[in-house]
Amino acid sequence: MADVAQRLKQIPGYQPGMPAHRMDEVTFMDELELMWGRKWGAQSDLGELKLAIVHRPGEEELAEDILAEPSLFFPFGTEVAPLDLPKKQRQHDEFVAALRSEGVEVTYANFSPTSRGIYTGIRALFAPEPQVINGGAIIPRHGVAVKKGMERIWTEKLVEVGCPILYTIHGSGIHDVRANTVWLDSKTCVVACSPRSNLEGIRQVEPIYRNAGVKEIHIAYLVGYLYTRKRSGAYCGYHLDMSLSMVAERLAVVYPGVLDYDTIAYLRSKKIKLIEVPEEEVLNAAGNCLAVRPGVIVMAAGNPVTTAALRREGVRVIELNLSEMAPKGAGPVCITGPLIRDPGPDLDD
């Protein structure tokens, strides 16, 4: 009975013998850990990465329709070399080992090898697409047929691990939320309109961001393609995280070939120093850098110009062989689903 009395005393505003009252003064975030087990939230690209979810590439990547219509699935269509799945899996294992060596807790999604989208097989199931902000996840609505169905697969997985779902893009909105959002700090972000995100999708997430404490949202406009996606830096224009990554406090790598100049000016107005990624290296995901904490990043090996510039700024660069992923449009940020991060540096400090 004493245990019951003690638990009752933990209820905010509880008074013995009084009826239950509305707990307006208690917020969702106040109860997040009690309700959902952990303080879910990764509303930062620089705060210490505590927990991430990944999916090891599997047999689902060898679906017949993927191989039959490469122009739909691959950045350069038929120019892409055949997939070496065992090699890709080894590289993914080395990537996870590197994260764990830096103190990151990593959990596996472990999807079925028969996982499919609603129209086709899914080549990029190993890229976690939901974005976890303060309090829970925003589920994307993908704009291309080859990714449709990932929304449900990842939603079910997040529910399984205990992460609450805050919102799902719906209606006519399309938005690859995580890949098209870069956090300058926990209150300031750049969100991209691109072939994978329309303005309606961005409009839908704005109030969710505001409720999570976001004060400033800058919309970037990326270049796209019409009938072909040529092997040039322009192919990176479908996702912002391929051309912009925060790597340390007030330091970012950027490929300006796909960004509108107003966004470059906006970053400079925030006193963020920009390291320019050359075109030959953006094709190897040099713009897609995963910070495990400020000034410590994981990036694809084979980008000597960008790596040297980062090291001159004091950044510790962990280079990994991602040859089965990076040249095909999937860098370290793409293959990691942050679930819990510290807030990280504040631009106002």
Summary of the structure (lengths in Angstrom):
residues: 349
radius of gyration: 20.8
end to end distance: 49.1
largest distance: 73.7
contacts: 1166
relative contact order: 0.16
helix: 32%
strand: 22%
